């Protein structure tokens, strides 16, 4: 039951929608349209069509797959979402979502506000899937945490599971432009 709750939370916590997942499965020839899976940040940036940032601090987590460029389903436009996940176990993960729509492309469901932090000069909202009926205490590290912010017309979400808010903040403050 517990793994079912975690899996359900992952889906509601900003994981790419089912339609976007289908977009990620498009064969390699569709990469010219700006969607697909990419082995490098530079290739993902070229496909996405906007400036990306990438993490420089991953706290020992390695990227556990390719960088995905998918459609932002909230806006019926050319907006893209770029997703990268770090961590090889379900017990400790970090993820970065960035899009050029200027707002969230999916919802996280009910979350609890945990404050604000500065991410490279921009104020970010820290929220967690915690402290609500049926969920763990917000003091636990076995919760999903989210940092969300806007900068230069782009919207960013850094998320974690099994990590402290300090680790998530360090992950986000270590973001640097793709060269």
N, C-alpha and C positions, 0 to 999 in steps of 0.2 A: 504494500500500500504506500509506503514512504517513497519508493522510487516513482510510483505513479504520480504522487504529488509533486515531486521534483520535476518530472517530465512535463506535467501540466504547467508548472510555473515557467519552465523554459519557453514553452510555446507562448504563454501570455506575457512573458517578460521582454518582448521585443524581438523574438526570433523572427526571421523573415517569413512572411505569410506563405500559405500554400501555393498561391499563384506565383510568387517570386521563386519559390523552390523549383517549380516547374520551369521557370525561365532559366535557372542555373543549369538545368539538365540539357539545355539546347546544345546541339553538337558544335564542334569547334568552328565550323564555317560561319556560325552566327556571331562570332566574336567581332566581326567587322561592324555589326550593328551597335556595338558598345555594351553588350552583355556577355557574360561568360565567367570562366574560372581562369585565374592567371597566377603564374608562378613567381612573378615579381611585382613589386609595388609600382615600378615605372610602367609596366604593361597595363596594370589595372588603372593607373591614372590616365593613360592615353585613351583607354576604352571608356572610362567614366566621363571624360571631357571636362573635369574640373580639378583644381589643385587638391591633392590628398596630403594627409599627415600619416606618419607611421610611428610605432612605438620604438623608443631606444632603450627603455627599461621594461623587461618582461618578468623579472624576478625568478629567473630559472625556467620559465615556461617557454616552450618552443611553439612556433606556429603549427597548428595541427591540421593543416590542409592548405589549399590554395586560397587566394584572395578572390572573393566573389563580387561581381558587379551585376546587380539586378535592378529591376524597375521599382521605383518608389510607388507603391500602390495607392497612397492617399491622394496624390495629384495625378490626374490623367494627362501627363505631359512628358517631357523628356528627362525628368528628374531621375537620378540614379542613386542607389544605395550601394556602398562598398562595405563589405563585411570581412573581418579577419578574426579568427579565434586562436587563442593560445592556451596550451595546457593539454596534457595527454591523459588525464584521468577525470572522471566526473566529480571528484571531490575538491578540485581546485582549478578554476579556470578564469581567464581574462578574455574580454572580447572588445572589439572596436567597431562601431557602426558610424559611418559618415555619409551624409547626403547633401545634395545641392538644392533641396527644396526649401530650405530655411525653417523647416518644422519637422516634427516627428513623422516618420512614414508608417509607423505601427504604434499600437498602444501597449502599455505595460500592465494594464489592469489596475487594481487597487494597490497603491504603494503608500508607504508612510514617509513623510518628509523628515529628513535627518539633518538638515541644515544646508549651508552653502560653503563652497570652497573656491579659491582662486585657481584657475587653470591658465597659466601663462598670461595673466592680466585680465582674464575674463571670468566673471562670476558664474559658477556652475551649481546646479541644484543636485544635492545628494539625497537619494531616496532609496528605500529598501522594501523588499517583500518580507515584511516582518511586523510584529507588534499588533497585528490584526487578529481577530478570532480565528483559531485553527492554525495560526502560523507561529514560528519560533519568535523568541524575544529578539529585539534589535541588537542586543549585546552579543548574540551568538555570531560566530563566523560562518556558520552553516546556513547562510541566507544569501539571496541575490541582492547585490547593491548596484545602483546605477548613478552615474554622473551624466548630466545632460547640460549642454550649452550651445549657444549660437555664436558664430564668429565669421565675419566677412561673407554673409549670406549662406553659409553652410551650417548644418545642424549635426552635432556630435553626440554619441552615446558611448561611454566607456562602462562596461559592466563586469561584474565578478561574481563568483560563487566560491565560498570557502576561503575568502581572503578578507583581511581587515580593510576598513575604510582608508587607512593610511597607505596600504599597498595599492588600492585602486586609485587614490589621488596621485601617488608616485608614478603609476602607469600612465595616467592622463597628463601629468605635467612633463613627462618625458617624451611627449609626441613632438615630432619634428617634420618639417615639410619634406616630401619626396623630391629628390633631386632632379 
